[in-house]
Structure formats: C-alpha cells, structure tokens
Amino acid sequence: MSELIKDIDNVRKISIPVDTLKYIIEKLENDIIWDYDYITGELIIMKRPESYVDALAGLGQ
C-alpha cells in the first residue's frame, strides 16, 4: 500500500503505472520529450523547448 507523501522535497524516486504514463504521453503529445533509460530504469520527461537553438545555446562552453 502506498504511503502519503508529506515532504515532496525529499522524494528521490517514484513509480508511475504504465497506463498512467501512456495517458500522460497521449494528452501532452508533442509538448514533451521523454526517454527511458533501460540501464538505470529511469524515465526522463521534460517540456519540449520552443527553440532547440535557444535551449542548447551555451552548452559545451
């Protein structure tokens, strides 16, 4: 049984049911970028930038 989370700042890892992930991806469609790392078992979800050039500017400096 799940426990109530009282201090969200201390949460390091959560489990999300697959059907919930599918629903999120279906609703947000092209507004998000997501990637699943099979080695670590982590799902990375982030907002798709309006401009990749602006989002990546300054990397590698």
HUFENHU-V255712 format. One line per field, one symbol per residue. burial: b if it has 16 or more other ideal C-beta (glycine too) atoms within 10 Angstrom, else e. A space follows every 10 residues. Layout:
burial: ???
This chain:
burial: eeeeeeeeee eeeeeeeeee eeeeeeeeee eeeeeeeeee eeeeeeeeee eeeeeeeeee e
